[in-house]
């Protein structure tokens, strides 16, 4: 079974996501990518209406090894906290601490 992530977006919206592709800057969404997610919703949330499915492509920077880049730039005033891909929200707290540690030159809490 593929990994599927879900989250509530207010009282009337439910976000379901599954795929990440290395495809450059491309917002095309194939129906074959959306259909399994709708079927999954029907299987796990039988009362859910999927009549207003809104496919969305988020262009998220992601490294090939899926490890984010939290680094100091060449200019000492520039810091990078990027490359999280679909794990951006999941990793936000620990990556926020890591970038704060770089900016303030302290050790990470974790």
Rosetta blueprint (number, residue, H / E / L):
1 X L
2 X L
3 X L
4 X L
5 X E
6 X E
7 X E
8 X E
9 X L
10 X L
11 X L
12 X L
13 X L
14 X E
15 X E
16 X E
17 X E
18 X L
19 X L
20 X L
21 X L
22 X L
23 X L
24 X L
25 X L
26 X L
27 X L
28 X L
29 X L
30 X L
31 X H
32 X H
33 X H
34 X H
35 X H
36 X H
37 X H
38 X H
39 X H
40 X H
41 X H
42 X H
43 X H
44 X H
45 X L
46 X L
47 X L
48 X L
49 X L
50 X L
51 X L
52 X L
53 X L
54 X L
55 X L
56 X L
57 X L
58 X L
59 X L
60 X L
61 X L
62 X E
63 X L
64 X L
65 X L
66 X L
67 X L
68 X L
69 X E
70 X E
71 X E
72 X E
73 X L
74 X L
75 X L
76 X L
77 X L
78 X L
79 X E
80 X E
81 X E
82 X E
83 X L
84 X E
85 X H
86 X H
87 X H
88 X H
89 X H
90 X H
91 X H
92 X H
93 X H
94 X H
95 X H
96 X H
97 X H
98 X H
99 X H
100 X H
101 X H
102 X H
103 X H
104 X H
105 X L
106 X L
107 X L
108 X L
109 X L
110 X L
